Amino acid sequence: MKKQPQQPPQNEQDPTQYTKLHHSLSLLHNMVIYFLFFGSGLVVGLTLTFYLPPSLQFSQFSSTIQETPSTPTPPPPPPSPPLRHPPPRTASMQPRAGLRDFLRVEDNATHDMTDAELLWRASMKPKIEEFPFRRTAKVAFMFLAKGDLPLAPLWELFFRGHQGLYSIYVHSQPSYKGNFPKGSVFHGRRIASKEVEWGKISMVAAERRLLANALLDVSNQRFVLLSEACIPLFNFPTIYSYLMKSRTSFVESYDKEGPVGRGRYDRHMMPLVTIEEWRKGAQWFEMDRELALEVISEHVYFNLFKLYCKPACYSDEHYLPTMITKHFPFKNANRTLTWVDWSRGGPHPLKFIRLDVTPDMLNRMRSGTECIYNGRPTKVCYLFARKFTVNALDRLLRFAPKLMKF
């Protein structure tokens, strides 16, 4: 009997079929992984796209998405014409304004401040005394004049070669329309002024106005009040040294009996000012910065004199002597630095004309008296003199440069 070939069991698979099945499953697995990876990337990309600016979104997809516009695309606008002026500077482009720029005093002494604004601004005093920059102390020469300065050529010689050591301020009547030529040390040095009447409180107001303008310059340390009839009796270095080394100010103050002294006192000034405190003196003063600050800041006595010291009281001869002697006696030498001749009597000093001017006369003014300077006796008591007329100028220009070594 012939043997039949043995059939494989029904539950056993053919190796070839198994291999094909395994290959199909592996291919399906790879495709699933590919689609998962591709899908994840697509989702992340679309998500990030929504966070981009519209312009970037468009540029990102414009290369891949091509759309046919339904209407013609308008041509781009023409370029804007170039600006005629540069754009405004931003805060970061502005040049730095340091302390020196903030404190810088303009070459022109004029401004548009009112008297109240000027006095308030000038009264400021820093608590820190040491300056944060190098500076040179200056003398402020303040001229109280009716109009022109007829002796200006002599002062030009006096100031020549000493720039940076002085400042000049001129208070003229508002009606005066003259001007100093360019190149003059007085050019641009007129301050905003108001009408001044002799003997009235307006004279004191003009003095305070000059002081306040000069105090705006932090380098000014000494302040001299002069008239258009004043001359210097020494050269600039001598006067500069005398003032800078002085430990006191120079405001003339004395008690005087009679009608031109105590006779001008008004009892309505009590109790602020008694007759025993009433003082008289020349208006032509010199003071340091500390006292000048006090003078422009004071208002109680100024208003008191405005009310009760009227002609013939003459506030300019009594306000400063009385106020300073009452409150700052130890700061004052109680004498003036301006020589005058009262020998003929009357309300005005003697005027000097051309023939009066001689070297001997100038020398008597320079060293003809004795006084105290920084606690010691000295023959140099007067640095300035008045009252010189314009016709004396030619002889002053002839003698002064040699005698005073201008």
Secondary structure, 3 states (H helix, E strand, C coil): CCCCCCCCCCCCCCHHHHHHHHHHHHHHHHHHHHHHHHHHHHHHHHHHHCCCCHHHHHHHHCCCCCCCCCCCCCCCCCCCCCCCCCCCCCHHHCCCCCHHHHHCCCCCCCCCCCHHHHHHHHCCCCCCCCCCCCCCCEEEEEEECCCCCCCHHHHHHHHCCCCCCEEEEEECCCCCCCCCCCCCCCCCCECCCCCCCCCCHHHHHHHHHHHHHHHCCCCEEEEEEEECCCEECCCHHHHHHHHHCCCCEECCCECCCCCCCHHHCCHHHCCCCCHHHCCECCCCCEEEHHHHHHHHHCCHHHHHHHHHCCCCCCHHHHHHHHHHHHHCHHHECCCCCEECCCCCCCCCCCCECHHHCCHHHHHHHHHCCCEEECCEEECCCCCEECCECHHHHHHHHHHHHHHHCC
